[in-house]
C-alpha cells in the first residue's frame, strides 16, 4: 500500500518509495504549481495514465545527464553546426507539451493528459517550466520541455517530427544550462536512447544530496531568451 494524499498533505520521505514498481511513492494530491515545485525540490515527479489517480514517483537509481558529459555523435555535430534547425527557447511552450502528448508509433496512448498540460503551462507562466524548440521553415518540428529549479533542470519529455530535431534541442539545452551553472539534467528513468547520449544512473541518495546542494530557496523563476543568439554557449563550442 502507498499513502493517499489529501490536498494539504505533505509528501512522505522518498526512502519510503516502493522497490516494485520502482519508485512509486504515493497517490493523490493535486497538480498545483506549489505542489509540483515541492515535489521537484525533493526529487519527486508525477507520472500516471488516463483515468488513473495522480501517482508520484522517486525511482532508485535515478537517470541523470551531467551537461558536460553529453555525448554528441559526429553526424549530430554536423547537423548542429550547419544550423539545420532554428533553435528557440520559450516561444511555444504549449505547442511543445501538446506535441509531446501525442501518441507515439506503437503506443496506445500517452501519460501527458489535459490536466498535465494545464499544470505545466501554469508553471511555464510562472517562469519555472521551459521549452527548447527546433523550427524549420517556420514549422515546429521538435523540442523538449522541463522544469528549472536553481541549478537543476528536470527533463520531462521530448518529441521529433524531423530527423535529429529533438537531439538538436537537447544539445542546445545542455550548452545553455551549462552557461547558467546548472549541475545536472534529471532524466528520471533509464532508457537506451538517453544512455547513448551520455546519461547515467546514480543512486537516489546521491541525487537527493545533489538537489540539496543545487536548489535555492525561495524558488524563483524567469523566462528564457527566445533565441539561441541571446546566450553565450553557441554551436561553435561543439
N, C-alpha and C positions, 0 to 999 in steps of 0.2 A: 504494500500500500504506500501511496505517496500523499503528502499533505495537500489539501484543497484550500486555496487561499480565498479569503474574502477580500472586499475592496480595500480594506485598511490593514490587512495582514502583511507582515514583512516576509521576505524570503527566508527559508531555512538555510543553514550553512551548506555550502556546496559539497562539503565532505559527506553529506547525507544522500547525495545523488546515487541512484541505483547503478549497479555494475551491468545489469541487463534489464532493459535496454540501456546501453552505456550512456550515463549522464542524465537520465531523466530525474528531475529534482522535485517538481511539484506541478500542480494544475490550478487553473482558475485565475483570480485577479482580473486585471484589465490591461489595456494597451495604451494607457495614458502616457504622455511624454515623461511625467515624473516616474512612473513605474518602469518604463523602458530604460531611462537613464540610470535608475537604481540598479536594474538588472545588469546592464552592461558594465557598470562600475565594479560589479562583483564577478564578472565572467560568466554571466547567465544570459541566455537568449531564448526567444520564443520560436517554436517550430511545431506546427500541427497541421493536420489535414482539414479538408472541408467538413463541416458539420461535426467537428470534434471540439472539445473544450480547449482553451489555451493551455499548452504544455510548455514548460520551462526546462531548459537543459544546461548542463555544465559537464561536458564529457572529459574523460581522463583515459588516455592522453589528449592533448589539445594540438590541433594542426595550426602552425603559425608560419608566417613568412617574414624573415628579417629583411628589410628593404635592400640592404647591401648584399644579400645572398640571392637576389633574383637571378635566375638563370635565363639568359636571352640567347636563343639559337642564332646562328649566322643569318638564316633566312629571315627571322623576325627582326634582327638588327637592320637588314636591308630595307624591310618594309617600313620601319620607323624612320630611318634616315631619309628615305625618298618621300616622306610625308604622304603616304598613300591615303591617310585619313586626316581630316581636320579635327583635332582633339580639343574638346571644350570641357569646362567644369561648371557644374551647377546651372546650366542653361535649360535643361529639360528633365528635371528630376522625375516628375510624374510620368513622363513618357518612358524613361528608363525602367522604373519599377514596374510599370504596366507591361513593358516588353519582357521583363524577367518573369512575369507571372504567366506568360503564355506557355501552354503545354509543349514540351519538347518531343521530338520524334521518339516513339517507343514508350512514352509516358501517358498514363490515363488522365492525369490532372496535375495540379500544382498546389504547393503549400502556401503560395502568396495569394491569399484571398482578398476580397474588397476591404475587410477591416484592417488587414496588414498594410495594404496600400495606403489607406487613410491615415493610419497611425504614423507611418514613416514620412508621409507628406507633411504631417504636423511637425515631426522632428526636423525635417528639412526647413520648414518655415522659421523654426527657432534657431537655425544655424548649426545643428548637430549632425544631421544626415546629409550626405553629399553624393553627387553623381559625377562620374567621368564618362564622357561621351565620345564616340567615334562617328564622325559625319563624313559622308561622301556625296558630292553634288547636291548638297542641301538636304540629304536624307540621313536620318539617324539609323546607322547600320550596326551598332554595337555599343557596349558600355557596361558599367557596373555601378553598384551603389553600396553604401555602408555608413557607419557612424563613427565620428571622430570625437574622442574624449581625451583631452590632454595630449599625451604622446603615444596614443594607441589608436589605430584605425581598425574597426571591426567590420570586415568584409561580409556582405550578406549574399549577394547574388550577381551574376553577370549574364549577358546574352550576346549573341552574334548572328548577324544576318549576312555577313561577308567574311571571307577567309581572313583570320587574324585580327578581326575588328576588336574583339574583347581582349585579346592578348596585348594589343597596342594600348588599349585603355589601361590595362594593368601595369605595363611598363611606365606609362606616364604617371600613374598613381604612385608607384614606388619611388620614382625620381622626385615627384612633387613633395610627398610626405617626408622624404629624406631632408629636403630643404627646410621643412618645418621642425625638424628634430624628432620626428616620430620614430619610436624604437622598434615597433613591431606591427605587422598587419595580421590580425586574427583571421584565420580561415575556418575555424570551428572544427570541422571533421575532415578526416583524411580521405583524399582521392588521388588516383594515379596522375590525373591531369595537374593538380596542384603540386604534387611531388616532382613532376617533370620540370616545373618552373622554379624549383628551389625551396618549396615549403617543406617543413619537417615537423615531427611530433615532439612535444615537450610535456613533462608531467604537469598535471593540473596545479599542483602545489607551486611549481616554478612559475606557471602562468599567473597565479594569484599574486605571487611576490612581485612579478613584473607590473601588474596592474597597480599595486600599492605604491610602487616607485614612480609610476608614469602618469597617473591621472590626478589632476589638480582639483582642489575644492575651494570655493564653489565652482561647479561646472559652468563654463562659458562657451558659447558657440558663435560662429560668424560665417558668412557666405564666402566661398572661394572665388577667385578671379575667373572670369568666363573663358579666357583664352590662355593657352599654354605660353604665349608670348609674354604674359604678365608674371611668370615665375622664372627663377634663375636656372633651374635644372633642365636645360634644353636637351634636345636629342643629340647634341654634339658630345654629351658625356658617355654615350654608349660605346 
